[in-house]
Amino acid sequence: MNILLTNDDGIYADGIAALYQALRASGHDVVVVAPNSQQSAVGHAITVSDPLRVDYIEMEPRISGYAVQGTPADCVKIAVNALLEQKPEMVLSGINHGANTGHHIIYSGTVSAATEATMFGIPSLAVSLDLSSMSGPKSDFTEAARFAATLPEMVKQRGGLPVGTLLNVNVPALAAGQIKGVKVCKQARFRHADIYEKRIDPRNRVYYWLNDEEVVVADPPEIDTDYRLLKAGYIVLTPIQYDLTDYEMLTQLNGWTYDL
């Protein structure tokens, strides 16, 4: 299969290299178009006021591809519209260093790259490994890459994904024998408090550093959610859409009387 591979951690990250190697070992033709530097938590930002500079990076057998001075969404846009001779059959984004569950998917550059591909009508998957920000630089992406590499053919055999829908995949950072299985469930609803650490710089100026957050799932305990099942040791698949319309409220608004 002809696959476009991207991410938000940058082309030099271990996660995208592991997925590149696993996809190629599975017989897929893979073209990499990824940011040339770390772009985590940029959401669906695109570059409009600066040029997009592109370099071809060759680091075989680790990875080779186009390094873009831009965001993950930029990478998909420029790949489809300028760099590739033909539209890819599928887009994979990842493997992200850290989970993308609950409303964190709104911030995620990994998910946004897959969303951009979905907007082009290309079946797309976002893949993340549940590593903490404190995990070492040589975290093991092997099992996540192996599983993710099985998904393109599975999606293709089932006729792709519904229009406007992408698949968000989160894998626990466990060895193969410790993973409990695969679950399909909804996105969690979070309540959390961001913790900003107040600091003083050498010029005695105050600044704040986002240090941590306390996550509480707002869904009732009996409801399966991506966050809970991932923490319980399952690989979690969640179909998500970029259509943000509240259709119930849309009907209500049509019943209002408006003064002009």
C-alpha angles and dihedrals in degrees: 000000000000105000133182111210124198140148144178100242091070136255092283094057121116094230097062091043091054092049092046091054094045093050093049091047087055090057100257125141104235129194116187121211109167140148116280090226142022112303103168119156095010091126116201096333118149130194115250106150101047135052119260107235117200130194129180111234121197118193104147134206086024099049144312130196150100118317111206125199091223147065129301091258089050089055094056093043095050092041094055097038103038119002106047124068092212136021112266119246090226141003124218121191119196157327087229120202097237137020125287106206136137115006090336084090088074090062095040120112088193093059092040092058089054090045091053089053090050089054087058089054093253119136106245142185131197113206126195136175118216098240121146122236086253094059115120123263091249097056115161112255094167100107094040090051093047092052095043091052090061094057104071094062091043091053091045093051089055094052098262126278129310116274110276095014129112131182120243111202124192122184126194116236093247136120116264094258092052098053108102097210142277123304132186115211148140129281112268123245108230135208110187142154118225114221115217116191114215113222140172121229124217089268090057093251121142120241135166130227122199098233108169146331135222110226122205119178109228095199116101114268093250092059116093111229135177094247096050097044093046091053088048090060104263131129103240128209119193124179109216136180136211093217101107096182116132098219095187091054089044089062092047093050090053087060095055123102112231129205114218 
